[in-house]
Amino acid sequence: MTFEIKDTGSKGLGVFATALLTPGTLILSEKALLRIDKGYYMQSDIETAFAALSPDQQQTYLSLSSAHGQDPKRYPRRIHPSVDSVERQRILEQHKARTAATKSVLSVFMTNAIECGRGAAVFATASRFNHSCVPNAFFAWNAKLGVETIYATRDIARGEVGGAARA
């Protein structure tokens, strides 16, 4: 294994290199823990997929970060009248998940989902990679194999945290 998962301090768990990784090194290839195969998902889609997971998979999923508990004042108070009813419902569900006092299946998905194919997915390990605007690795969905891959884009020193972006 070229990495380990450990506490980053203020950002929770993260991925750290256990050896020097050179550009092009495959760091991870992983199947989705929970995948939604459409771009505009609803809370019910996430909850249905979650219910189909084994108890161990559900526990892994719920161990991931959640950006719940956000200040509702940071978000718009109204939705434009031209927004259709389905999209309006989706926006309201996501707003409620962000501002709720407790973690939910939807808030975990919103925090950890990575685009893949036509939809998005949550991964037990890939979701632990920090997002970075100046990444040392990149995510790429391999549709043929049905896996998310993460490759080094520059030298990553032993002990350095993995910060990835979309290819």
C-alpha positions in Angstrom: 0.0 0.0 0.0 1.4 3.4 -1.0 -0.7 5.4 1.5 -2.2 5.3 5.0 -5.3 6.9 6.4 -4.7 8.9 9.6 -6.0 12.0 11.5 -5.1 15.3 9.8 -6.1 17.3 12.9 -8.7 20.0 12.0 -9.8 18.3 8.8 -10.5 14.8 10.2 -9.1 11.7 8.5 -6.9 12.0 5.4 -4.6 10.1 3.1 -0.8 10.3 3.5 1.9 8.8 1.3 3.9 6.0 2.9 6.7 6.2 0.3 7.8 8.6 -2.4 5.2 8.6 -5.2 6.3 9.7 -8.6 4.1 11.2 -11.3 1.8 8.6 -13.0 1.9 6.3 -10.0 -1.5 4.6 -9.5 -2.4 5.4 -5.9 -5.8 3.8 -5.7 -8.3 1.9 -7.8 -11.6 1.4 -6.0 -15.2 0.4 -6.6 -18.0 2.6 -5.3 -19.4 2.0 -1.9 -22.7 3.8 -2.9 -23.4 5.0 -6.5 -26.2 7.0 -8.0 -26.3 6.8 -11.8 -27.9 10.1 -12.5 -26.8 13.7 -12.2 -29.8 15.1 -10.4 -30.3 12.8 -7.4 -33.0 13.2 -4.8 -32.8 12.3 -1.1 -34.9 9.2 -1.7 -32.4 8.0 -4.3 -29.5 8.2 -1.8 -31.6 6.6 1.0 -32.7 3.7 -1.2 -29.1 3.0 -2.3 -28.0 3.3 1.4 -30.7 0.8 2.5 -29.3 -1.8 0.0 -25.8 -1.7 1.7 -24.8 -4.3 4.2 -24.6 -3.2 7.9 -20.8 -3.0 7.6 -21.0 -0.9 4.5 -23.5 1.4 6.1 -21.2 1.8 9.1 -18.3 2.6 6.7 -20.5 5.1 4.8 -21.6 6.9 8.0 -18.0 7.1 9.2 -17.2 9.6 6.4 -17.3 13.3 6.9 -20.5 15.4 6.7 -20.9 19.1 6.2 -24.1 19.3 8.2 -24.7 22.0 10.8 -24.0 25.0 8.5 -25.5 28.4 9.2 -28.7 28.8 7.2 -28.0 32.5 6.9 -25.2 31.7 4.5 -27.7 30.4 1.9 -30.3 32.2 -0.2 -33.7 32.3 1.5 -35.8 32.0 -1.7 -35.8 29.8 -4.8 -36.5 31.6 -8.1 -40.1 31.1 -9.2 -39.0 29.7 -12.6 -37.4 26.7 -10.9 -39.5 23.6 -11.6 -41.0 21.6 -8.7 -38.6 18.6 -8.8 -35.5 20.9 -8.8 -37.1 23.0 -6.1 -37.6 19.8 -3.9 -33.9 18.8 -4.6 -32.6 22.2 -3.5 -34.7 22.2 -0.4 -33.6 18.7 0.6 -30.0 19.6 0.2 -30.4 22.8 2.1 -32.1 21.0 5.0 -29.2 18.4 5.0 -26.6 21.1 5.1 -28.2 23.1 7.9 -29.5 20.2 10.0 -27.9 19.7 13.4 -27.1 16.0 12.8 -25.4 14.0 10.1 -27.7 12.3 7.5 -27.2 9.9 4.7 -27.8 12.8 2.3 -25.3 15.1 4.0 -22.6 12.4 3.8 -23.3 11.9 0.1 -23.2 15.7 -0.6 -19.9 16.0 1.3 -18.1 13.0 -0.2 -19.6 12.2 -3.7 -17.2 12.2 -6.6 -18.5 12.4 -10.2 -18.4 9.2 -12.1 -20.0 8.6 -15.4 -23.5 10.0 -15.6 -23.8 10.3 -11.8 -21.8 10.4 -8.6 -20.5 7.9 -6.0 -19.1 7.7 -2.5 -16.0 5.6 -1.9 -14.7 4.2 1.3 -11.2 5.3 0.7 -11.2 7.7 -2.3 -13.6 9.9 -0.3 -10.8 10.4 2.3 -8.6 12.3 -0.2 -8.7 16.0 0.4 -9.8 18.3 -2.4 -7.1 20.6 -3.5 -6.9 23.5 -6.0 -3.2 22.8 -6.4 -3.4 18.9 -6.4 -0.7 16.4 -6.2 -3.0 13.7 -7.5 -6.1 13.4 -9.7 -9.3 11.4 -9.8 -10.4 9.6 -13.0 -13.4 7.4 -13.4 -12.6 4.3 -15.4 -16.1 3.4 -16.9 -14.8 0.2 -18.5 -13.7 -1.2 -15.1 -16.3 0.6 -13.0 -13.6 2.0 -10.7 -12.4 5.4 -9.5 -8.6 5.7 -10.0 -6.3 8.2 -8.3 -2.9 8.9 -9.9 0.0 11.0 -8.6 0.6 14.2 -10.8 3.9 15.2 -9.2 6.3 13.8 -6.7 4.5 13.2 -3.4 6.9 12.9 -0.5 6.5 10.2 2.2 4.2 11.6 4.9 2.6 14.2 2.5 -1.2 14.4 2.5 -3.0 13.5 -0.7 -4.8 16.4 -2.3 -6.6 15.5 -5.5 -8.7 17.1 -8.2 -10.8 15.9 -11.1 -8.9 14.9 -14.3 
